[in-house]
Amino acid sequence: MRAFVLTGYGGPDVASLREVPVPEPGRGEVRIDVKAAGLNPVDFKTREGKLRLINRYALPVVLGCELSGVVVSVGEGVTRFRPGDEVFARVAKERLGAFAETACVHEDLVAKKPASLDFVHAAAMPLASLTALQALRDELAVEEGMRVFIPGAAGGVGTFALQIAKHLGATVATTASPRGRALVERLGADVVVDYTTQDFTKELRDYDAAFDLVGGDTLEGAFSVVRRGGKVVSIAGLPEPTTATKDLHRGAGLATLFWIVSAGLRFRAWRAGVAYRYLFMRPSGKDLEVLASLVDAKKLEVVVDQVFSFAKIAEAFAYLEKGRAKGKVVVTMG
Ligand SMILES: NC(=O)c1ccc[n+]([C@@H]2O[C@H](COP(=O)([O-])OP(=O)(O)OC[C@H]3O[C@@H](n4cnc5c(N)ncnc54)[C@H](OP(=O)(O)O)[C@@H]3O)[C@@H](O)[C@H]2O)c1
């Protein structure tokens, strides 16, 4: 079968389409005929070797974090799926493998594809929508009447986060360039600050919580937008000790390292009176079922920016790496 394989760490040249053996499903796994796969910034960060401290792969490895497709066979012990089921999944972080014509995924990470979506839109969902759900529901406990700041809501995670926060009953402020304004307004943003011409820290005050998708100065600016006693969760800033223990299930060594790298940032959060948390999302078939039901109830729209054929996956990477995507980028296996 064809797969997009990483053979070293570096620029675009270290990953290419190759013929590899078809994987066999192990115990508890389903084998999926992949119809489409979504791209995420973590794919090029993995290729660049930026996540080696967290996930070490024995190279060569097939890249790709999320997919949609049809179950073709099941391994021993599988109870929830059978051949013919149309499914989607955020695959295991320690294994990857979604950029391939066939993939094996543990059934706990898989859910039935939303009935109202085609394979392209279903493949665009798992990683970004799970991240948004877990940040807003589990970490920030967003509920009716809360005021939430979500900088950068025009991208892959942001388009889901904005809609989920609205669904949970929040008033949402975001930042966008003129390129993304119409999209975030259509998805329900109550306040939109043009980050290319305005300083959002002067426009927004006393928000209950922030979900940062941008990092850097934007994350630090969010500390002054959130009221004292509020919480800021980032997926683009610096990891802190809880990231190591709760999200990565690692010991004191990594927690200490993250304590050191995030010390300045945590100090500035403390001075602003806000709690800071860096979240690594968690693959989950159960959470995908929740998201699928929101989609089928027309409460969540999946925004796809561009679709590429699998043969043009390198172009899809180059497009995503520009950082301007409005919604998601997807490849189809065809
Ligand atoms: N920790 C985790 O578990 C986790 C999970 C998912 C994603 N992430 C990380 O989260 C970040 C966002 O991911 P994504 O998939 O949403 O990325 P993305 O789709 O590539 O985001 C692109 C969007 O970001 C907007 N943008 C860029 N700079 C901005 C700024 N300064 N202010 C406001 N908006 C800005 C762009 O809008 P314009 O073109 O209009 O500027 C574009 O629409 C990435 O760093 C990714 O690696 C982490």
The ligand as an ORCA input file, in Angstrom:
! r2SCAN-3c Opt
* xyz 0 1
  N      -1.358     20.679     22.451
  C      -2.214     20.043     21.644
  O      -2.745     18.975     21.973
  C      -2.544     20.654     20.305
  C      -3.599     20.148     19.541
  C      -3.922     20.774     18.338
  C      -3.183     21.882     17.909
  N      -2.145     22.325     18.657
  C      -1.377     23.533     18.257
  O      -2.300     24.617     18.249
  C      -1.934     25.560     17.256
  C      -3.135     25.850     16.351
  O      -3.444     24.678     15.604
  P      -4.426     24.765     14.356
  O      -4.591     23.403     13.808
  O      -5.641     25.545     14.702
  O      -3.503     25.645     13.354
  P      -3.885     26.293     11.944
  O      -5.147     25.702     11.418
  O      -2.660     26.192     11.092
  O      -4.127     27.842     12.311
  C      -4.105     28.735     11.261
  C      -4.953     29.944     11.597
  O      -4.341     30.688     12.653
  C      -4.603     32.075     12.417
  N      -3.552     32.870     13.037
  C      -2.236     32.822     12.774
  N      -1.569     33.714     13.557
  C      -2.508     34.329     14.312
  C      -2.461     35.350     15.302
  N      -1.298     35.922     15.677
  N      -3.619     35.733     15.887
  C      -4.802     35.169     15.531
  N      -4.915     34.202     14.586
  C      -3.766     33.793     13.991
  C      -4.577     32.207     10.917
  O      -5.422     33.283     10.574
  P      -4.924     34.435      9.543
  O      -4.495     33.751      8.287
  O      -6.154     35.234      9.346
  O      -3.822     35.146     10.221
  C      -5.113     30.862     10.416
  O      -6.472     30.919     10.065
  C      -0.712     24.957     16.530
  O       0.457     25.471     17.128
  C      -0.829     23.467     16.846
  O       0.405     22.782     16.799
  C      -1.790     21.735     19.840
*
